[in-house]
Amino acid sequence: MGFTIGGSRGIREIRPVRTGARRRGRASDCTAVAEFTGLWGWEVVPGARAADGQCSCGKADCPAPGAHPLHFAAPVPAGSTLGEVTRVWGEFPGAAVLLPTGRSFDVLEVSEAAGRRALVRMERMGIPLGPVTVTPDGRAQFLVAPGAAAELPGLLYRMGWDDADLDLRALGPGEHITGPPSDRAGLGPTRWLRAPALDSATHPPPARLLLGTLAYVSHRSGM
């Protein structure tokens, strides 16, 4: 028995799993997705998975194995209940959990090392913070209010960081992050560096409140 994604519309075997393990994994995935949709009010998209460098989308030349939405899968709307999620997610067993940016939130992304240092500084300063993820390839992702990606160049200019060589970018409309604890690109699970709370998840802070510290720490990390 194999592990597949996409039912009859786009099947690709990833790795063998025991039936009981697969059922437990599906239940766990549905619970995580229902938390994102029902508790935090985020839309969720079923995503491709990767194993041994191969993507479950079936394309041999996939440019982002295990790190993109399944093109044939509809998003799970914000507000979906566990029962609704279970019915939808059952069509895509084993799919990665992807969270679209540019809707409920945008993301400011830096290296994990810089992100951890910045998080400590901002907590000490009492700066309002939203959830923060850390990816298996060493990136820290700070969830901020939508619009950050469009505002980033102007904000960096006004703060005097526009000419600096910063390992900092924003993710906005049309992009996605991997929702913890889902696997990203076959590298391992994405994790929470700062878990969601009701206030910070539903009303993430404006990017301008975090950007100065993130830019400073990112710049210092690159020196």
C-alpha positions as CSV (number, residue, x, y, z in Angstrom):
1,M,0.0,0.0,0.0
2,G,1.4,3.4,-0.9
3,F,1.2,7.0,0.3
4,T,-0.4,9.2,-2.4
5,I,-1.6,12.7,-2.9
6,G,-4.5,13.9,-5.0
7,G,-6.7,10.8,-5.4
8,S,-7.5,9.9,-9.0
9,R,-6.7,13.4,-10.3
10,G,-3.0,13.4,-9.6
11,I,-1.5,10.3,-8.0
12,R,2.1,9.7,-7.2
13,E,3.4,7.2,-4.7
14,I,5.8,8.8,-2.1
15,R,6.7,6.1,0.4
16,P,5.1,3.0,1.9
17,V,3.3,3.5,5.2
18,R,1.2,1.2,7.4
19,T,-2.5,1.7,7.2
20,G,-2.9,2.6,10.8
21,A,-0.1,5.2,10.6
22,R,-1.6,6.7,7.5
23,R,-5.0,7.1,9.3
24,R,-3.4,8.7,12.3
25,G,-1.4,11.0,10.1
26,R,-4.6,12.1,8.2
27,A,-6.4,12.7,11.5
28,S,-3.5,14.8,12.8
29,D,-3.3,16.8,9.5
30,C,-7.1,17.5,9.6
31,T,-6.9,18.7,13.2
32,A,-4.0,21.0,12.4
33,V,-5.8,22.4,9.3
34,A,-9.0,22.9,11.3
35,E,-7.1,24.9,13.9
36,F,-5.7,27.2,11.2
37,T,-9.2,27.7,9.6
38,G,-11.5,27.6,12.6
39,L,-9.4,29.1,15.4
40,W,-7.1,31.5,13.6
41,G,-9.3,32.3,10.7
42,W,-6.7,31.5,8.0
43,E,-7.2,29.9,4.6
44,V,-5.3,26.7,4.0
45,V,-4.1,25.2,0.7
46,P,-3.2,21.5,0.1
47,G,0.4,21.3,-1.0
48,A,2.8,18.9,-2.7
49,R,5.2,16.7,-0.7
50,A,8.7,15.6,-1.6
51,A,10.8,12.5,-0.9
52,D,14.2,11.7,-2.3
53,G,14.1,14.9,-4.3
54,Q,10.9,13.9,-6.1
55,C,7.8,16.0,-5.9
56,S,4.3,14.5,-5.5
57,C,3.0,16.7,-8.3
58,G,4.5,14.2,-10.7
59,K,6.6,16.7,-12.7
60,A,10.2,15.4,-13.1
61,D,11.4,19.0,-13.6
62,C,9.4,20.5,-10.7
63,P,11.3,23.8,-9.8
64,A,10.1,23.6,-6.1
65,P,9.7,20.0,-5.1
66,G,7.4,19.7,-2.0
67,A,7.0,23.5,-1.7
68,H,4.1,24.5,-3.8
69,P,0.3,24.1,-3.9
70,L,-1.3,21.2,-5.6
71,H,-2.7,22.8,-8.8
72,F,-5.8,20.6,-8.8
73,A,-6.7,21.2,-5.1
74,A,-9.1,23.9,-4.0
75,P,-8.2,26.0,-0.9
76,V,-9.9,25.2,2.4
77,P,-11.7,28.5,3.3
78,A,-11.1,30.3,6.6
79,G,-13.8,29.3,9.1
80,S,-14.0,25.7,8.0
81,T,-14.9,23.3,10.8
82,L,-13.1,20.0,11.6
83,G,-15.9,18.1,9.8
84,E,-15.6,20.3,6.7
85,V,-11.8,20.0,6.7
86,T,-11.9,16.2,7.1
87,R,-14.2,15.9,4.0
88,V,-12.0,18.1,1.9
89,W,-8.6,16.9,3.1
90,G,-9.6,13.3,2.6
91,E,-9.3,13.9,-1.1
92,F,-5.6,14.8,-0.7
93,P,-4.1,12.3,1.8
94,G,-0.6,13.3,2.9
95,A,-0.8,16.8,1.4
96,A,1.5,19.5,2.9
97,V,-0.3,22.2,4.8
98,L,0.3,25.6,3.1
99,L,-0.8,29.0,4.3
100,P,-1.4,31.7,1.7
101,T,0.3,35.0,2.3
102,G,-1.3,38.3,1.3
103,R,-4.7,37.5,2.8
104,S,-4.9,37.2,6.5
105,F,-1.2,38.1,6.9
106,D,2.0,38.9,5.0
107,V,5.4,37.6,6.2
108,L,8.8,39.2,6.9
109,E,11.5,36.6,6.5
110,V,15.1,36.6,7.7
111,S,17.7,33.9,8.6
112,E,16.8,31.8,11.6
113,A,19.8,33.1,13.6
114,A,18.8,36.7,13.0
115,G,15.2,35.9,13.6
116,R,15.9,34.4,17.0
117,R,18.0,37.3,18.1
118,A,15.5,39.8,16.8
119,L,12.7,38.0,18.6
120,V,14.5,38.3,22.0
121,R,15.1,42.0,21.4
122,M,11.5,42.7,20.5
123,E,10.1,40.8,23.4
124,R,12.3,42.7,25.8
125,M,11.2,46.0,24.2
126,G,7.5,45.0,24.4
127,I,7.0,45.3,20.7
128,P,3.6,43.7,19.6
129,L,4.4,40.4,17.9
130,G,2.4,37.9,15.8
131,P,3.2,34.2,15.2
132,V,6.7,33.3,14.0
133,T,7.7,30.1,12.2
134,V,11.1,28.6,11.6
135,T,11.7,26.4,8.5
136,P,13.9,23.3,8.2
137,D,16.2,25.2,5.8
138,G,16.9,27.9,8.4
139,R,14.5,30.8,7.8
140,A,12.5,32.7,10.4
141,Q,9.1,34.0,9.2
142,F,7.3,36.7,11.1
143,L,3.6,37.0,10.4
144,V,2.6,40.7,10.0
145,A,-0.4,42.6,8.8
146,P,-1.3,42.2,5.1
147,G,0.3,44.8,2.8
148,A,3.8,44.4,4.1
149,A,5.2,43.1,0.8
150,A,4.0,46.1,-1.1
151,E,5.1,48.5,1.7
152,L,8.6,47.0,2.3
153,P,10.6,49.2,-0.2
154,G,9.1,52.4,1.1
155,L,9.5,51.4,4.8
156,L,13.1,50.5,4.3
157,Y,13.7,53.8,2.5
158,R,12.1,55.8,5.3
159,M,14.1,53.9,7.9
160,G,17.4,54.4,6.1
161,W,17.9,50.8,5.3
162,D,17.2,50.9,1.5
163,D,20.9,50.9,0.6
164,A,21.9,48.2,3.1
165,D,22.7,44.6,2.1
166,L,20.0,42.8,4.1
167,D,19.0,39.2,4.1
168,L,15.4,40.2,4.5
169,R,12.4,39.8,2.3
170,A,8.6,40.0,2.4
171,L,6.1,37.4,1.2
172,G,2.8,38.7,0.0
173,P,0.0,37.9,-2.5
174,G,0.5,34.7,-4.5
175,E,3.0,33.1,-2.1
176,H,2.7,30.6,0.7
177,I,4.4,29.4,3.9
178,T,4.3,25.9,5.3
179,G,2.1,25.6,8.3
180,P,3.7,23.8,11.3
181,P,4.2,21.0,11.8
182,S,4.0,20.1,8.1
183,D,7.0,18.9,6.2
184,R,8.6,21.4,3.8
185,A,10.3,20.2,0.6
186,G,11.3,16.9,2.2
187,L,13.7,18.7,4.6
188,G,11.7,18.2,7.8
189,P,8.9,20.0,9.6
190,T,8.3,23.7,9.9
191,R,8.0,24.7,13.6
192,W,6.6,27.5,15.7
193,L,9.2,29.9,17.1
194,R,6.4,31.8,18.6
195,A,3.0,30.1,18.5
196,P,-0.2,31.8,17.6
197,A,-2.5,33.4,20.1
198,L,-6.0,34.7,19.5
199,D,-5.1,38.3,19.4
200,S,-1.8,38.0,17.5
201,A,-3.1,35.5,14.9
202,T,-6.3,37.3,14.0
203,H,-4.7,40.8,14.1
204,P,-1.0,40.5,13.3
205,P,1.1,43.7,13.9
206,P,2.0,46.2,11.2
207,A,5.3,45.5,9.5
208,R,6.7,48.9,10.5
209,L,6.8,47.9,14.2
210,L,9.1,44.9,13.6
211,L,11.1,46.1,10.6
212,G,13.6,48.3,12.3
213,T,14.8,45.5,14.6
214,L,14.7,42.9,11.9
215,A,16.7,45.1,9.5
216,Y,19.3,46.0,12.3
217,V,19.8,42.4,13.4
218,S,19.9,41.1,9.8
219,H,22.5,43.7,8.9
220,R,24.6,42.9,12.0
221,S,24.4,39.2,11.1
222,G,25.9,39.8,7.7
223,M,28.9,41.8,8.9
